[in-house]
Amino acid sequence: MTTVCLVGDPETDLRYELLSRETARDALATYDLRSPFENSIALDTVSLGAAVSLCNDLNWYLVRFVDEVLIMEPSVSTEEWLSRDLATAVRNDAIRREETDQFLKLYGVEENRLVEPMYLARSDDADLPEYDLRDVEETVGVRVTSEEFEG
């Protein structure tokens, strides 16, 4: 199973915005929705391709109401999410699964809310630095493309 997590823009109520619109509501109707973070919606799809396709179907809403699209693909990593762009590149065979771990956006989690991402690059011989933007109890890692890392 591949998990998609949509994290809402802080200015909107993501669940309301998506479920109050017929097209988005219909696209999400077959999924069991949950909320792993504040103002988020997560669901499981059958594959990475299905996850990317769902995001493409919801693109109009994602552009307007979503800050971050996270995709957890167990064949890539069971601990780190993929950005939508990276997941799409893996699905399209533009990036090999084993080459996805170089660039990382690390979020702090504060009161169940993702806060201030820190961008990190992995090197072969060094451990990742600790998240140090604020004092948090946990972090969430999101693998990103080189373009997202540099952007």
Rosetta constraint file for C-alpha pairs under 8 A:
AtomPair CA 1 CA 44 HARMONIC 6.02 0.50
AtomPair CA 1 CA 45 HARMONIC 5.73 0.50
AtomPair CA 1 CA 46 HARMONIC 5.02 0.50
AtomPair CA 1 CA 47 HARMONIC 5.94 0.50
AtomPair CA 1 CA 73 HARMONIC 7.36 0.50
AtomPair CA 1 CA 74 HARMONIC 7.41 0.50
AtomPair CA 2 CA 44 HARMONIC 5.54 0.50
AtomPair CA 2 CA 45 HARMONIC 5.18 0.50
AtomPair CA 2 CA 46 HARMONIC 6.11 0.50
AtomPair CA 2 CA 47 HARMONIC 5.35 0.50
AtomPair CA 2 CA 48 HARMONIC 5.83 0.50
AtomPair CA 2 CA 51 HARMONIC 6.74 0.50
AtomPair CA 2 CA 71 HARMONIC 6.99 0.50
AtomPair CA 2 CA 72 HARMONIC 5.65 0.50
AtomPair CA 2 CA 73 HARMONIC 4.90 0.50
AtomPair CA 2 CA 74 HARMONIC 6.82 0.50
AtomPair CA 3 CA 42 HARMONIC 6.78 0.50
AtomPair CA 3 CA 43 HARMONIC 5.60 0.50
AtomPair CA 3 CA 44 HARMONIC 4.37 0.50
AtomPair CA 3 CA 45 HARMONIC 6.11 0.50
AtomPair CA 3 CA 51 HARMONIC 7.34 0.50
AtomPair CA 3 CA 71 HARMONIC 5.58 0.50
AtomPair CA 3 CA 72 HARMONIC 4.98 0.50
AtomPair CA 3 CA 73 HARMONIC 6.76 0.50
AtomPair CA 4 CA 42 HARMONIC 5.44 0.50
AtomPair CA 4 CA 43 HARMONIC 5.48 0.50
AtomPair CA 4 CA 44 HARMONIC 6.30 0.50
AtomPair CA 4 CA 45 HARMONIC 7.44 0.50
AtomPair CA 4 CA 51 HARMONIC 6.34 0.50
AtomPair CA 4 CA 69 HARMONIC 7.20 0.50
AtomPair CA 4 CA 70 HARMONIC 5.81 0.50
AtomPair CA 4 CA 71 HARMONIC 4.61 0.50
AtomPair CA 4 CA 72 HARMONIC 6.54 0.50
AtomPair CA 5 CA 40 HARMONIC 6.71 0.50
AtomPair CA 5 CA 41 HARMONIC 5.61 0.50
AtomPair CA 5 CA 42 HARMONIC 4.08 0.50
AtomPair CA 5 CA 43 HARMONIC 6.61 0.50
AtomPair CA 5 CA 69 HARMONIC 5.92 0.50
AtomPair CA 5 CA 70 HARMONIC 4.98 0.50
AtomPair CA 5 CA 71 HARMONIC 6.26 0.50
AtomPair CA 6 CA 40 HARMONIC 5.40 0.50
AtomPair CA 6 CA 41 HARMONIC 5.23 0.50
AtomPair CA 6 CA 42 HARMONIC 6.23 0.50
AtomPair CA 6 CA 66 HARMONIC 6.36 0.50
AtomPair CA 6 CA 67 HARMONIC 7.75 0.50
AtomPair CA 6 CA 68 HARMONIC 6.07 0.50
AtomPair CA 6 CA 69 HARMONIC 4.80 0.50
AtomPair CA 6 CA 70 HARMONIC 6.37 0.50
AtomPair CA 7 CA 14 HARMONIC 7.70 0.50
AtomPair CA 7 CA 37 HARMONIC 7.51 0.50
AtomPair CA 7 CA 38 HARMONIC 7.86 0.50
AtomPair CA 7 CA 39 HARMONIC 6.15 0.50
AtomPair CA 7 CA 40 HARMONIC 4.34 0.50
AtomPair CA 7 CA 41 HARMONIC 6.69 0.50
AtomPair CA 7 CA 66 HARMONIC 5.66 0.50
AtomPair CA 7 CA 67 HARMONIC 5.72 0.50
AtomPair CA 7 CA 68 HARMONIC 5.10 0.50
AtomPair CA 7 CA 69 HARMONIC 6.33 0.50
AtomPair CA 7 CA 70 HARMONIC 7.84 0.50
AtomPair CA 8 CA 12 HARMONIC 6.73 0.50
AtomPair CA 8 CA 13 HARMONIC 7.04 0.50
AtomPair CA 8 CA 14 HARMONIC 5.10 0.50
AtomPair CA 8 CA 39 HARMONIC 5.37 0.50
AtomPair CA 8 CA 40 HARMONIC 5.64 0.50
AtomPair CA 8 CA 65 HARMONIC 5.83 0.50
AtomPair CA 8 CA 66 HARMONIC 4.24 0.50
AtomPair CA 8 CA 67 HARMONIC 5.32 0.50
AtomPair CA 8 CA 68 HARMONIC 7.04 0.50
AtomPair CA 9 CA 13 HARMONIC 7.85 0.50
AtomPair CA 9 CA 14 HARMONIC 7.33 0.50
AtomPair CA 9 CA 39 HARMONIC 7.90 0.50
AtomPair CA 9 CA 65 HARMONIC 5.52 0.50
AtomPair CA 9 CA 66 HARMONIC 5.06 0.50
AtomPair CA 9 CA 67 HARMONIC 4.81 0.50
AtomPair CA 10 CA 39 HARMONIC 7.54 0.50
AtomPair CA 12 CA 17 HARMONIC 7.44 0.50
AtomPair CA 12 CA 65 HARMONIC 6.59 0.50
AtomPair CA 13 CA 17 HARMONIC 6.16 0.50
AtomPair CA 13 CA 39 HARMONIC 6.48 0.50
AtomPair CA 14 CA 18 HARMONIC 6.12 0.50
AtomPair CA 14 CA 39 HARMONIC 5.95 0.50
AtomPair CA 14 CA 40 HARMONIC 6.62 0.50
AtomPair CA 14 CA 41 HARMONIC 7.61 0.50
AtomPair CA 14 CA 65 HARMONIC 6.41 0.50
AtomPair CA 14 CA 66 HARMONIC 7.28 0.50
AtomPair CA 15 CA 19 HARMONIC 5.91 0.50
AtomPair CA 15 CA 39 HARMONIC 7.31 0.50
AtomPair CA 15 CA 40 HARMONIC 7.34 0.50
AtomPair CA 15 CA 41 HARMONIC 6.86 0.50
AtomPair CA 16 CA 20 HARMONIC 5.65 0.50
AtomPair CA 17 CA 21 HARMONIC 6.78 0.50
AtomPair CA 17 CA 65 HARMONIC 7.33 0.50
AtomPair CA 18 CA 24 HARMONIC 5.52 0.50
AtomPair CA 18 CA 25 HARMONIC 6.24 0.50
AtomPair CA 18 CA 61 HARMONIC 7.11 0.50
AtomPair CA 19 CA 24 HARMONIC 6.38 0.50
AtomPair CA 19 CA 25 HARMONIC 4.65 0.50
AtomPair CA 20 CA 24 HARMONIC 7.99 0.50
AtomPair CA 20 CA 25 HARMONIC 6.83 0.50
AtomPair CA 21 CA 25 HARMONIC 5.88 0.50
AtomPair CA 22 CA 26 HARMONIC 5.95 0.50
AtomPair CA 23 CA 27 HARMONIC 6.27 0.50
AtomPair CA 24 CA 28 HARMONIC 6.21 0.50
AtomPair CA 24 CA 58 HARMONIC 6.36 0.50
AtomPair CA 24 CA 61 HARMONIC 7.55 0.50
AtomPair CA 25 CA 29 HARMONIC 5.81 0.50
AtomPair CA 26 CA 30 HARMONIC 7.92 0.50
AtomPair CA 27 CA 54 HARMONIC 7.53 0.50
AtomPair CA 27 CA 57 HARMONIC 7.59 0.50
AtomPair CA 27 CA 58 HARMONIC 7.63 0.50
AtomPair CA 31 CA 43 HARMONIC 6.13 0.50
AtomPair CA 31 CA 44 HARMONIC 7.05 0.50
AtomPair CA 31 CA 45 HARMONIC 7.93 0.50
AtomPair CA 32 CA 43 HARMONIC 5.98 0.50
AtomPair CA 32 CA 44 HARMONIC 7.48 0.50
AtomPair CA 33 CA 41 HARMONIC 6.17 0.50
AtomPair CA 33 CA 42 HARMONIC 5.68 0.50
AtomPair CA 33 CA 43 HARMONIC 5.20 0.50
AtomPair CA 34 CA 40 HARMONIC 7.95 0.50
AtomPair CA 34 CA 41 HARMONIC 5.64 0.50
AtomPair CA 34 CA 42 HARMONIC 5.22 0.50
AtomPair CA 34 CA 43 HARMONIC 6.57 0.50
AtomPair CA 35 CA 39 HARMONIC 7.21 0.50
AtomPair CA 35 CA 40 HARMONIC 5.19 0.50
AtomPair CA 35 CA 41 HARMONIC 4.88 0.50
AtomPair CA 35 CA 42 HARMONIC 5.80 0.50
AtomPair CA 36 CA 40 HARMONIC 6.69 0.50
AtomPair CA 36 CA 41 HARMONIC 7.31 0.50
AtomPair CA 36 CA 42 HARMONIC 6.85 0.50
AtomPair CA 36 CA 112 HARMONIC 7.72 0.50
AtomPair CA 37 CA 112 HARMONIC 5.15 0.50
AtomPair CA 37 CA 113 HARMONIC 5.50 0.50
AtomPair CA 37 CA 114 HARMONIC 7.08 0.50
AtomPair CA 38 CA 112 HARMONIC 5.65 0.50
AtomPair CA 38 CA 113 HARMONIC 5.04 0.50
AtomPair CA 38 CA 114 HARMONIC 7.77 0.50
AtomPair CA 39 CA 113 HARMONIC 7.99 0.50
AtomPair CA 45 CA 50 HARMONIC 6.10 0.50
AtomPair CA 45 CA 51 HARMONIC 5.84 0.50
AtomPair CA 46 CA 50 HARMONIC 6.33 0.50
AtomPair CA 46 CA 51 HARMONIC 7.73 0.50
AtomPair CA 47 CA 51 HARMONIC 6.29 0.50
AtomPair CA 47 CA 73 HARMONIC 7.92 0.50
AtomPair CA 48 CA 52 HARMONIC 6.23 0.50
AtomPair CA 48 CA 73 HARMONIC 6.45 0.50
AtomPair CA 48 CA 87 HARMONIC 7.28 0.50
AtomPair CA 48 CA 91 HARMONIC 6.51 0.50
AtomPair CA 49 CA 53 HARMONIC 6.06 0.50
AtomPair CA 49 CA 91 HARMONIC 6.07 0.50
AtomPair CA 50 CA 54 HARMONIC 6.06 0.50
AtomPair CA 51 CA 55 HARMONIC 6.36 0.50
AtomPair CA 51 CA 71 HARMONIC 7.47 0.50
AtomPair CA 52 CA 56 HARMONIC 6.20 0.50
AtomPair CA 52 CA 84 HARMONIC 7.33 0.50
AtomPair CA 52 CA 87 HARMONIC 7.10 0.50
AtomPair CA 52 CA 88 HARMONIC 6.17 0.50
AtomPair CA 52 CA 91 HARMONIC 7.87 0.50
AtomPair CA 53 CA 57 HARMONIC 6.16 0.50
AtomPair CA 54 CA 58 HARMONIC 6.21 0.50
AtomPair CA 55 CA 59 HARMONIC 5.81 0.50
AtomPair CA 55 CA 62 HARMONIC 7.68 0.50
AtomPair CA 58 CA 62 HARMONIC 6.11 0.50
AtomPair CA 59 CA 63 HARMONIC 6.08 0.50
AtomPair CA 60 CA 64 HARMONIC 6.71 0.50
AtomPair CA 61 CA 65 HARMONIC 5.86 0.50
AtomPair CA 61 CA 66 HARMONIC 7.36 0.50
AtomPair CA 62 CA 66 HARMONIC 4.81 0.50
AtomPair CA 62 CA 67 HARMONIC 7.83 0.50
AtomPair CA 68 CA 83 HARMONIC 7.87 0.50
AtomPair CA 69 CA 83 HARMONIC 6.22 0.50
AtomPair CA 69 CA 84 HARMONIC 5.69 0.50
AtomPair CA 70 CA 81 HARMONIC 5.79 0.50
AtomPair CA 70 CA 82 HARMONIC 5.74 0.50
AtomPair CA 70 CA 83 HARMONIC 5.23 0.50
AtomPair CA 70 CA 84 HARMONIC 6.25 0.50
AtomPair CA 70 CA 142 HARMONIC 7.30 0.50
AtomPair CA 71 CA 81 HARMONIC 5.34 0.50
AtomPair CA 71 CA 82 HARMONIC 4.99 0.50
AtomPair CA 71 CA 83 HARMONIC 6.28 0.50
AtomPair CA 71 CA 84 HARMONIC 6.58 0.50
AtomPair CA 71 CA 87 HARMONIC 6.87 0.50
AtomPair CA 72 CA 77 HARMONIC 7.20 0.50
AtomPair CA 72 CA 78 HARMONIC 7.01 0.50
AtomPair CA 72 CA 80 HARMONIC 6.86 0.50
AtomPair CA 72 CA 81 HARMONIC 4.63 0.50
AtomPair CA 72 CA 82 HARMONIC 6.07 0.50
AtomPair CA 73 CA 77 HARMONIC 6.17 0.50
AtomPair CA 73 CA 78 HARMONIC 6.96 0.50
AtomPair CA 73 CA 81 HARMONIC 7.29 0.50
AtomPair CA 73 CA 82 HARMONIC 7.50 0.50
AtomPair CA 74 CA 78 HARMONIC 4.83 0.50
AtomPair CA 75 CA 97 HARMONIC 7.74 0.50
AtomPair CA 76 CA 97 HARMONIC 5.56 0.50
AtomPair CA 76 CA 98 HARMONIC 6.95 0.50
AtomPair CA 76 CA 100 HARMONIC 7.79 0.50
AtomPair CA 77 CA 81 HARMONIC 7.31 0.50
AtomPair CA 79 CA 141 HARMONIC 7.70 0.50
AtomPair CA 80 CA 140 HARMONIC 7.10 0.50
AtomPair CA 80 CA 141 HARMONIC 5.01 0.50
AtomPair CA 80 CA 142 HARMONIC 5.58 0.50
AtomPair CA 80 CA 143 HARMONIC 6.69 0.50
AtomPair CA 81 CA 140 HARMONIC 7.89 0.50
AtomPair CA 81 CA 141 HARMONIC 6.18 0.50
AtomPair CA 81 CA 142 HARMONIC 4.52 0.50
AtomPair CA 81 CA 143 HARMONIC 6.03 0.50
AtomPair CA 82 CA 86 HARMONIC 5.96 0.50
AtomPair CA 82 CA 87 HARMONIC 5.75 0.50
AtomPair CA 82 CA 142 HARMONIC 5.24 0.50
AtomPair CA 82 CA 143 HARMONIC 4.75 0.50
AtomPair CA 82 CA 144 HARMONIC 6.32 0.50
AtomPair CA 83 CA 87 HARMONIC 6.08 0.50
AtomPair CA 83 CA 142 HARMONIC 6.21 0.50
AtomPair CA 83 CA 143 HARMONIC 6.08 0.50
AtomPair CA 83 CA 144 HARMONIC 5.38 0.50
AtomPair CA 83 CA 145 HARMONIC 7.77 0.50
AtomPair CA 84 CA 88 HARMONIC 6.07 0.50
AtomPair CA 85 CA 89 HARMONIC 6.21 0.50
AtomPair CA 85 CA 144 HARMONIC 7.34 0.50
AtomPair CA 85 CA 145 HARMONIC 6.84 0.50
AtomPair CA 86 CA 90 HARMONIC 6.20 0.50
AtomPair CA 86 CA 95 HARMONIC 7.89 0.50
AtomPair CA 86 CA 100 HARMONIC 7.60 0.50
AtomPair CA 86 CA 143 HARMONIC 7.32 0.50
AtomPair CA 86 CA 144 HARMONIC 5.69 0.50
AtomPair CA 86 CA 145 HARMONIC 5.42 0.50
AtomPair CA 87 CA 91 HARMONIC 6.10 0.50
AtomPair CA 88 CA 92 HARMONIC 6.08 0.50
AtomPair CA 89 CA 93 HARMONIC 6.08 0.50
AtomPair CA 89 CA 94 HARMONIC 4.94 0.50
AtomPair CA 89 CA 95 HARMONIC 5.57 0.50
AtomPair CA 90 CA 94 HARMONIC 5.94 0.50
AtomPair CA 90 CA 95 HARMONIC 5.03 0.50
AtomPair CA 90 CA 96 HARMONIC 6.06 0.50
AtomPair CA 90 CA 97 HARMONIC 6.18 0.50
AtomPair CA 95 CA 99 HARMONIC 6.63 0.50
AtomPair CA 95 CA 100 HARMONIC 7.12 0.50
AtomPair CA 96 CA 100 HARMONIC 6.96 0.50
AtomPair CA 100 CA 143 HARMONIC 6.65 0.50
AtomPair CA 100 CA 144 HARMONIC 7.55 0.50
AtomPair CA 100 CA 145 HARMONIC 7.65 0.50
AtomPair CA 101 CA 122 HARMONIC 7.33 0.50
AtomPair CA 101 CA 143 HARMONIC 6.09 0.50
AtomPair CA 102 CA 121 HARMONIC 5.64 0.50
AtomPair CA 102 CA 122 HARMONIC 4.98 0.50
AtomPair CA 102 CA 123 HARMONIC 7.23 0.50
AtomPair CA 102 CA 143 HARMONIC 7.66 0.50
AtomPair CA 103 CA 119 HARMONIC 7.52 0.50
AtomPair CA 103 CA 120 HARMONIC 6.05 0.50
AtomPair CA 103 CA 121 HARMONIC 4.69 0.50
AtomPair CA 103 CA 122 HARMONIC 6.37 0.50
AtomPair CA 103 CA 143 HARMONIC 5.83 0.50
AtomPair CA 103 CA 144 HARMONIC 5.56 0.50
AtomPair CA 103 CA 145 HARMONIC 6.63 0.50
AtomPair CA 103 CA 146 HARMONIC 6.58 0.50
AtomPair CA 103 CA 149 HARMONIC 6.42 0.50
AtomPair CA 104 CA 119 HARMONIC 5.80 0.50
AtomPair CA 104 CA 120 HARMONIC 5.15 0.50
AtomPair CA 104 CA 121 HARMONIC 6.17 0.50
AtomPair CA 104 CA 122 HARMONIC 7.73 0.50
AtomPair CA 104 CA 141 HARMONIC 6.44 0.50
AtomPair CA 104 CA 142 HARMONIC 5.54 0.50
AtomPair CA 104 CA 143 HARMONIC 4.48 0.50
AtomPair CA 104 CA 144 HARMONIC 5.63 0.50
AtomPair CA 104 CA 149 HARMONIC 7.50 0.50
AtomPair CA 105 CA 117 HARMONIC 5.89 0.50
AtomPair CA 105 CA 118 HARMONIC 5.58 0.50
AtomPair CA 105 CA 119 HARMONIC 4.54 0.50
AtomPair CA 105 CA 120 HARMONIC 6.26 0.50
AtomPair CA 105 CA 141 HARMONIC 5.92 0.50
AtomPair CA 105 CA 142 HARMONIC 5.07 0.50
AtomPair CA 105 CA 143 HARMONIC 6.27 0.50
AtomPair CA 105 CA 144 HARMONIC 6.74 0.50
AtomPair CA 105 CA 149 HARMONIC 7.75 0.50
AtomPair CA 106 CA 117 HARMONIC 5.23 0.50
AtomPair CA 106 CA 118 HARMONIC 5.04 0.50
AtomPair CA 106 CA 119 HARMONIC 6.21 0.50
AtomPair CA 106 CA 120 HARMONIC 7.32 0.50
AtomPair CA 106 CA 131 HARMONIC 7.15 0.50
AtomPair CA 106 CA 139 HARMONIC 6.53 0.50
AtomPair CA 106 CA 140 HARMONIC 5.72 0.50
AtomPair CA 106 CA 141 HARMONIC 4.56 0.50
AtomPair CA 106 CA 142 HARMONIC 6.19 0.50
AtomPair CA 107 CA 114 HARMONIC 5.89 0.50
AtomPair CA 107 CA 115 HARMONIC 5.75 0.50
AtomPair CA 107 CA 116 HARMONIC 5.93 0.50
AtomPair CA 107 CA 117 HARMONIC 4.34 0.50
AtomPair CA 107 CA 118 HARMONIC 6.38 0.50
AtomPair CA 107 CA 131 HARMONIC 7.91 0.50
AtomPair CA 107 CA 139 HARMONIC 5.43 0.50
AtomPair CA 107 CA 140 HARMONIC 5.09 0.50
AtomPair CA 107 CA 141 HARMONIC 6.38 0.50
AtomPair CA 107 CA 142 HARMONIC 7.91 0.50
AtomPair CA 108 CA 114 HARMONIC 5.80 0.50
AtomPair CA 108 CA 115 HARMONIC 5.13 0.50
AtomPair CA 108 CA 116 HARMONIC 6.44 0.50
AtomPair CA 108 CA 117 HARMONIC 6.81 0.50
AtomPair CA 108 CA 131 HARMONIC 7.12 0.50
AtomPair CA 108 CA 134 HARMONIC 7.67 0.50
AtomPair CA 108 CA 136 HARMONIC 5.88 0.50
AtomPair CA 108 CA 137 HARMONIC 7.81 0.50
AtomPair CA 108 CA 138 HARMONIC 6.19 0.50
AtomPair CA 108 CA 139 HARMONIC 4.48 0.50
AtomPair CA 108 CA 140 HARMONIC 6.44 0.50
AtomPair CA 109 CA 113 HARMONIC 5.40 0.50
AtomPair CA 109 CA 114 HARMONIC 4.76 0.50
AtomPair CA 109 CA 115 HARMONIC 5.95 0.50
AtomPair CA 109 CA 136 HARMONIC 6.07 0.50
AtomPair CA 109 CA 137 HARMONIC 6.79 0.50
AtomPair CA 109 CA 138 HARMONIC 5.52 0.50
AtomPair CA 109 CA 139 HARMONIC 5.49 0.50
AtomPair CA 109 CA 140 HARMONIC 7.07 0.50
AtomPair CA 110 CA 114 HARMONIC 6.51 0.50
AtomPair CA 110 CA 115 HARMONIC 6.69 0.50
AtomPair CA 110 CA 136 HARMONIC 5.86 0.50
AtomPair CA 110 CA 137 HARMONIC 7.13 0.50
AtomPair CA 110 CA 138 HARMONIC 7.81 0.50
AtomPair CA 114 CA 140 HARMONIC 7.93 0.50
AtomPair CA 116 CA 133 HARMONIC 7.14 0.50
AtomPair CA 118 CA 131 HARMONIC 7.05 0.50
AtomPair CA 118 CA 133 HARMONIC 7.43 0.50
AtomPair CA 119 CA 149 HARMONIC 6.82 0.50
AtomPair CA 120 CA 128 HARMONIC 7.33 0.50
AtomPair CA 120 CA 129 HARMONIC 7.87 0.50
AtomPair CA 121 CA 128 HARMONIC 7.83 0.50
AtomPair CA 122 CA 126 HARMONIC 7.19 0.50
AtomPair CA 122 CA 127 HARMONIC 7.46 0.50
AtomPair CA 122 CA 128 HARMONIC 6.41 0.50
AtomPair CA 123 CA 127 HARMONIC 7.75 0.50
AtomPair CA 131 CA 139 HARMONIC 7.48 0.50
AtomPair CA 144 CA 148 HARMONIC 6.00 0.50
AtomPair CA 144 CA 149 HARMONIC 6.41 0.50
AtomPair CA 145 CA 149 HARMONIC 6.21 0.50
AtomPair CA 146 CA 150 HARMONIC 6.10 0.50
AtomPair CA 147 CA 151 HARMONIC 5.81 0.50
